Amino acid sequence: MMASSYNAKDEDGHITVTGPGGGTLRSKKPENTAFKQQRLPAWQPILTAGTVLPAFFIIGLIFIPIGIGLYVTSNNIKEFEVDYTGVDMSSPCFNCSQNFSWNSTTPCTCTIPFFLEQPYESNVFMYYGLSNFYQNHRRYVKSRDDSQLNGDMTSLKEPSKECEPYAYHDNKPIAPCGAIANSMFNDTLELFYNDPNGTKVQIPLTNIGIAWWTDKHVKFKNPGAGEANQNLTAVFQGTTKPLNWRRPVYELDAAANNNGFINEDFIVWMRTAALPTFRKLYRIIKSPSNGMMPTMPRGNYTLEVVYNYPVRSFEGRKRMILSTISWMGGKNPFLGIAYITVGSVCFFLGVVLLIIHHKCGNRNNSADISN
Amino acid sequence: MLGGDERRVDSRTIYVGHRSCSTTEAFIPPKFCDNRIVSSKYTVWNFLPKNLFEQFRRIANFYFLIIFLVQVIVDTPTSPVTSGLPLFFVITVTAIKQGYEDWLRHKADNEVNKYQVKVLEDGRRIQKESEKIKVGDVVEVEEDETFPCDLILLQSSRDDDTCFVTTASLDGESNHKTHYTVPDIEKDLESLNATIECEQPQPDLYKFVGRMHIDKNDQEPAVRSLGPENLLLKGATLKNTQKIYGVAVYTGMETKMALNYQGKSQKRSAVEKSINAFLLVYLCILVSKALVCTTLKYVWQSKDGQDEPWYNEKTQREKDTNLYLKMFTDFLSFMVLFNFIIPVSMYVTVEMQKFLGSFFITWDKDFFDPEIQEGALVNTSDLNEELGQVEYVFTDKTGTLTQNNMEFIECCIDGFQYKYRDASSELDGFCVTDGPVSKLQQKAGREKEELFLRALCLCHTVQVKESTDQGQSQQDGLIDQVDGLEVDAGLFHPPQEQRGFIASSPDEVALVKGAMRYGFTFLGLESKTMKILNRNNDVEMYELLHVLNFDPVRRRMSVIVRSKSGDTLLFCKGADSSIFPRVRQEEVERIRMHVERNATEGYRTLCVAYKILSAEEYAQADAGLRDARLALQDREEKLMTVYNQVETGMSLIGATAVEDRLQEEAAETMEALQGAGIKVWVLTGDKMETAKSTCYACRLFQRNTELLELTVRTLEDGERSREVRLHELLLEYHKKAVQDAPPVKAGVNRSWSSAGQDYGFIIDGATLSMVLNNSPESNSSRYKNLFLQICQNCTSVLCCRMAPLQKAQIVKMVKNSKGSPITLSIGDGANDVSMILEAHVGIGIKGKEGRQAVRNSDYAVPKLKHLKKLLLAHGHLYYVRIAHLVQYFFTSVIWFSFSVCLQNLCFILPQFLYQFFCGYSQQPLYDAAYLTMYNICFTSMPILAYSLLEQHICIEVLLDNATLYREIAKNAVLRWGTFLYWTVLGVFHGLLFFFGVRFLFSNPALQDNGQVFGNWSYGTIVFTVLVFTVTLKLALDTRHWTWINHFVIWGSLAFYVFFSFFWGGIIWPFLRQQRLYFVFANMLSSVSAWLVIILLILLSLLPEILLVVFRKPRGPHARQKKMMSPILSFKQLSEDGLLQSSRLQL
């Protein structure tokens, strides 16, 4: 398997020719340095029960409180999830999910009522979740052109090969190219609060701050960004929209700072998920500035969906998630449980080892004495 | 013509000075190669292809090349860069190194090839470049020049037609050797018309046969024999002679020097074999993983809508590809994705570790010997770790166990013992001490005495060193010291007669010196006349007629001289066994007693005999010798026959005893080796009694050791044939040593020393050859097995009367025995070369018997005592280091706990698991940059530093406690059990890392601003855990923290963090995808990511820490042992008076 050596040996078979009168003068006494004599001063820690056992207890004592803190924090996070795929006949979105066609001009909408049992305070984050959607598939992940998205004009006109088969359409370059962009999530979700007095109040949703700051400001740039009175329509002239999109990229949003490649919905989508079941941040519901009222009080709500995104073909699911956020992110009891478990195991091991060590130590001592 | 014509092809004909000797024959200049030495491998033009070809002949490189090509050709998940870059790095570094070395060789070649030499051509002296010398040229060489090619000496500026050379650069022997001109050559080389017929080039430095036909104008062509004494070898240096003329016979690559440097066989260490075996297993895992993944992928795809959902369509080309081709390329893709399980950088690191590590041996000042001003020498760095695995040590006696510094102790003349006590106090330098009681205070007749002393003075090949530098040698004496053969004759003679003797064997010098003490001084050899200054200060002259050289088969040498009175005398000296059968038996008994007593005392004994040759006898012998010397074919055999004919019917005059002192600390070293569980076998050409006493002196045999002898002597008592007796004895010993031995041999067979009886086994050469190459009765293999089993149960084995080849045979036999133990041979002389080459590790001692052993060895040390540190400290450490390195690479391990694999198994496992979650699309979990950098940068430096500097037990303790060596015996760290253990733990770690992060990502909103993490964040978290765990594991392992370890371990972690920021901090214009842009920074901004990283690192280190605690009870015990052993040795010491003094000095 491994041919034995790289070099040392190749030379052995060869003549080392000493020059005329060649005597070998190797008679140098080795230097007496600490390094060469392998006597560098060294710290020689010895892990003994004396040092390790306290470590176990300390780990236990630190981890258990952290775990409890995490668990409590996670439990305090409120999360609400609605599946609006429309698989069941009873589901309001059943029709939309059945009569799906990419070319339909009239959008299909459905309305899902739901009830929030608890009031949601501070900022509430609205996610859409997809299941069985392989955003991490290799062919999918690489099907993008980051230099095009970074505003490079040549890449805009000549998308990378990686984008195939979503690079050209009708001999026009697709902007943004690639499978990821092409399959961008395009359902529109709107939330209404059904006031107890009967009025239906639309909840204001912010689409700013849902993408990484660096993505929005550095990694993604519209072509020709920085020029005075930039006209996106003109810049994207000569390109065509991705096949599955209803609008071209320069019409994604009315606001200039959220249009084109720097549209935050687009940027969020372009950050491919790690697992086939994932969620992505859709909108933020800012808490009212007075702070007295909960952002979303307990009560009845309606979710209005413009149903554009087909998932039935690959047996996927679509969800809408409302969640509050803590310092540790979204709701996830895993970390808390893991910390508590590991902490208790460490503590328990510490106790067991202490007992074993104590007994063994005694036995050893007596054995030594008898020697 | 003589009988050489039948095989013309085997000889070459050279026309001296390109002058055809015979006018009748058409002169066809024969084609010989030119005198260019090419030691370089490459030229500028062929360097690249040839070097690449050679590098890719290594299977590992080839494997990575294939992977690289697959990546280039097939659409694979990782870019070709990920495997191409490391491969490129490895190949480039190796190519640069080899290129540099080759450049050095070119330089050296040029120096030699362009060297200006003087060639006689048409009566003029022409300056030529050395490389232009052609066979047949007459070359002039001046003092202190090296010979440009192999020359036949034609003319010397010295009067006695000799010249002196040293062959220091050839075989390291720095003494001057005499070479002779071809006899009867006319002074005028211009008119010399001669042809030389000699054998085709062959590598043996000490063999040469040829003859010269000298055409004199009007006479019959004279024929002269040519032997090695006429041949001046390329590379040797002319000394003490103003200039010589010689004719080139072998040139360039056909010179003996060039032929001699052809490669040695490669030795591979046991660790390397383990590596290869483990790699093979991992390759199987790799293939099966790829197979499983490919299968699962197609199963998964067969489900509707999975293969090509609307959001992720295939390109037209993908759709068109044949299904089976697709399956195949998928398989290859998986292979490529998982190929990191076979670490390319391991090869680099192992090589670097070995190469750099071997410097510590050369640097060790404990190996420096002030006497020869040299330290240890490492000829190959591949076997460093093998030094820690040695189970059998085969040692030579003379020059290795003993100093080979001979001192004349006593002699025995005609049955009377003469012991030299103090010359100056006795009138005539004689002193009789303890001769046979009945003849106490008696002396042999004066005539016998003088005959004996004359014999000592004449029967040798000693040269007297030129006294030109007398004053100088008195001042610094360095030259003499280097030769080690200085004789301070001033003590016995007027101080102006400073005299140095040069001889190929120190015994001879000791004998000549001994004779000098008794009043007979050898003055030198001048033009075939030996001069002796006898007791009455008269000069006696003897004409030296023939020297019957010493050889190890005959074990004797003789000279034939003619005295002034016209008597032709033959003096012979040799080993008793070879002399006794050739002398009159009635003389033997008187002397045998002395010889045997001397031998038991550890002296080297030689017997001296003589014979007066009658005129006819001499004429016959002379003719026979001349004939044999002229023979081109089988000269050796013919000479041997004549020698044997001549050396018969002699009369024994006496015997000599020469002491060969033990090497410094020989006994301690042997004791330490035995304590380390190493079995020591002494293989010597010496007599049994001498060798036995040396063994006792070295404490190889103790007083309570029961000796099992299997020698010619034990075989010969009784009337039965040797065969039968051999069989009997073998069975008896086998019963004693093997069957009746306490049944400890299974597991704890290394603890024999404590249990019961020690056995020592003695066998001699003759018996060994009976055991090994038995008669066709075919029970030889049975004998061999019995023999081996007995030997394996003995503490030490002594094999005496061994021929060099038999030494190698024994080593080979043990090497190939059950369990294939690691063998080490140590020796200092040319006769040890065969066993040095045969053993796993060959160690040469830079002794007095030339440099051949050193040249052929893997390691060379100045003294035997250095073996202790070499094995117990260096070997132990190297083994542990490299084993650990390998473990770490395959898996990454804690020293005492032999724990877990990470580096690769874990590294690759999450990748494997990820496939379940990304639809078997071969999506790599980590970014390509990380994949590439992982082994090269993030983790390789700490392990390299560790593997160079680690001392889990410090050197002093290792040296003091030889028993520690047993703990690593039999490749203890790299066993299949431990291998399995790390692999399993590695799987555990892989699962841990993957699922730990997997559960965290069940809600990817991990930032406090609600934003989510993608797949690259996922990979980065796992990767961070990996890098930190691997490095911290090593930190846990490290027992010896020097500043370098600190620097490298913390530095590489810092580097990882820095690199991640840097790599993710810039939009890299040359990258097609900015996958990691700010991923690392964002990860660090998430508290959850921090928490999961800490948790996982701690969890994976937990087993290690646990193991440390579980091992804990052993800790004090081990230390207890360390504390105990000095006390124990102190007890032994007080028991043994001999040892006491030496210990106390320590």
Interface residues (C-beta under 8 A of the other chain):
Chain A: M1 M2 A3 S4 S5 Y6 N7 A8 K9 D10 E11 D12 G13 H14 I15 T16 V17 T18 G19 P20 G21 G22 G23 T24 R26 S27 K28 K29 P30 E31 N32 K36 Q37 Q38 L40 P41 A42 W43 Q44 P45 I46 L47 T48 A49 V52 L53 A55 F56 I59 F63 I66 L70 N123 F125 Y127 F133 Y134 Q135 N136 H137 R138 R139 Y140 V141 K142 S143 R144 D145 D146 S147 N150 S160 E162 E164 P165 Y166 A179 N182 S183 G209 I210 A211 W212 T214 D215 V218 K219 N244 V268 R271 T272 A273 A274 L275 P276 T277 F278 R279 K280 L281 I284 P310 S313 F314 E315 S323 I325 S326 W327 M328 G329 G330 K331 N332 F334 L335 A338 Y339 V342 C346 L349 L353 H357 C360 G361 N364 D368 N371
Chain B: I37 S39 K41 E54 R57 R58 I59 A60 N61 P77 T94 K97 Q98 E101 R105 A108 D109 E111 V112 Y115 D144 E145 T146 A168 S169 G235 T237 M257 A258 Y261 Q262 G263 K264 Q266 R268 E272 I275 N276 A277 L279 L280 L283 G305 Q306 P309 W310 Y311 N312 E313 K314 T315 Q316 Y347 E351 K354 F355 F359 F360 T362 W363 D364 K365 F367 F368 P370 I372 Q373 E374 G375 L377 N379 T380 S381 D382 F917 C918 G919 S921 Q922 Q923 P924 L949 Q951 C954 I955 G996 R998 F999 L1000 F1001 S1002 N1003 P1004 A1005 L1006 Q1007 D1008 N1009 G1010 Q1011 V1012 F1013 G1014 N1015 W1016 S1017 Y1018 G1019 L1036 R1039 H1040 W1041 T1042 W1043 I1044 N1045 I1067 P1069 L1071 R1072 Q1073 Q1074 Y1077 F1078 A1081 N1082 S1086 V1087 S1088 L1091 V1092 L1095 L1098 L1099 L1102 I1105 L1106 V1108 V1109 K1112 P1113 G1115 P1116 H1117 Q1120 M1124
